[in-house]
Amino acid sequence: MINLFEPTKIGTMDLKNHFFRSATLEGKATLDGHMTKDLLNVYQELAEGGIGAIITSYTYICSEERSAANQMGIYDDSFIEDYKKVTEIIHNHDTKAIMQIVYGGSLSQGDPEHAKVLGPSAIKHPTSGITPKEMDKQDIDNVIKLFADAARRVKASGFDGVQLHVAHGYLLSQFISPLFNHREDEYGGSVENRFRFVREVYEAVRKVVGDDYSVWVKINSSDEVEGGLTTEDSYQMCKWLSDLGVDAIEISGNLWRMHPAHAPEGAYYKEYAIELANAITTPVLLTGGNRDLEEMQWLANNSNVKFFGFARPLMKNPSYVKMLQE
């Protein structure tokens, strides 16, 4: 029997329990993405609350675009000293710190009038109404470098790992989705071609941070709409990520906002996570709808899903894990 409140590991990373804070936008950074006292307090409270690992909110890697106002940034070296304060606070409570990095794209923009918005294809986004510039090879190479440079800063800031955001409709997830990727070159069409950009980003990041540094990926189990990324395609991509050496894969879905906070089915994506975790050696992190400790305990004891994330519960109560344990 696994006790979810006892120490465990993801690769070489020691964790004090099996729970993590899934990336959640705080909207408390400065307009140019820097740290504030309010934002430091958020991470202080989360670390005090007993969580095993904290994944930061999605952090933008390019000064020319950001997905939301007051979003955290890491697009130049001036952020390193900022984030050393964050990692120190988190580590003081024996909690691990992982930064999620993202290139936003056409889903949303905090400053759409001035942003340089890129996409796999020049398709008007149905939600934002933004039509991105279709990326050429130079754009692709530039964004790959942006991810690698950001990952170098993440490591220099004292974070224990970096997570690539390949979910929720942002640029990397647009490349793997047939809804937004209509390309006819080596980055479009087949499952392997749509995955190519993600693979190249991961390989560039891995080269910069080294083999012994933890690199995680958050990915949609599907787009949850007809014509989008299918569970079969996502499953294949996750197997490739595992083969490439990704340290952990967090499973989500594109319509996570449409699921109620207390869904009657429990964790939204558990069936997919169970199937994937039984097929690969890479640890699978399940987030979305985790509310029932008995369900999480059952999953840990009866499948290879051993790690559970929270977003909305920790927004309401940073000590949610302590509450579960009590």
Stockholm file with secondary structure:
# STOCKHOLM 1.0

chainA/1-326         MINLFEPTKIGTMDLKNHFFRSATLEGKATLDGHMTKDLLNVYQELAEGGIGAIITSYTYICSEERSAANQMGIYDDSFIEDYKKVTEIIHNHDTKAIMQIVYGGSLSQGDPEHAKVLGPSAIKHPTSGITPKEMDKQDIDNVIKLFADAARRVKASGFDGVQLHVAHGYLLSQFISPLFNHREDEYGGSVENRFRFVREVYEAVRKVVGDDYSVWVKINSSDEVEGGLTTEDSYQMCKWLSDLGVDAIEISGNLWRMHPAHAPEGAYYKEYAIELANAITTPVLLTGGNRDLEEMQWLANNSNVKFFGFARPLMKNPSYVKMLQE
#=GR chainA/1-326 SS CCCTTSCEEETTEEESSSEEECCCCCCCSCTTSCCCHHHHHHHHHHHHTTCSEEECCCEECCTTCCSSTTCCBCSSTTHHHHHHHHHHHHHTTTCEEEEEEECCCSSCCSSTTTCCCEESSCCCCTTTCCCCEECCHHHHHHHHHHHHHHHHHHHHTTCSEEEEEECTTSHHHHHTCTTTCCCCSTTSSSHHHHHHHHHHHHHHHHHHHCTTSEEEEEEESCCSSTTSCCHHHHHHHHHHHHHHTCSEEEEECTTGGGSCTTCTTSSTTHHHHHHHHTTCSSCEEEESSCCCHHHHHHHHHHSSCCEEEESHHHHHCTTHHHHHHC
#=GC SS_cons         CCCTTSCEEETTEEESSSEEECCCCCCCSCTTSCCCHHHHHHHHHHHHTTCSEEECCCEECCTTCCSSTTCCBCSSTTHHHHHHHHHHHHHTTTCEEEEEEECCCSSCCSSTTTCCCEESSCCCCTTTCCCCEECCHHHHHHHHHHHHHHHHHHHHTTCSEEEEEECTTSHHHHHTCTTTCCCCSTTSSSHHHHHHHHHHHHHHHHHHHCTTSEEEEEEESCCSSTTSCCHHHHHHHHHHHHHHTCSEEEEECTTGGGSCTTCTTSSTTHHHHHHHHTTCSSCEEEESSCCCHHHHHHHHHHSSCCEEEESHHHHHCTTHHHHHHC
//
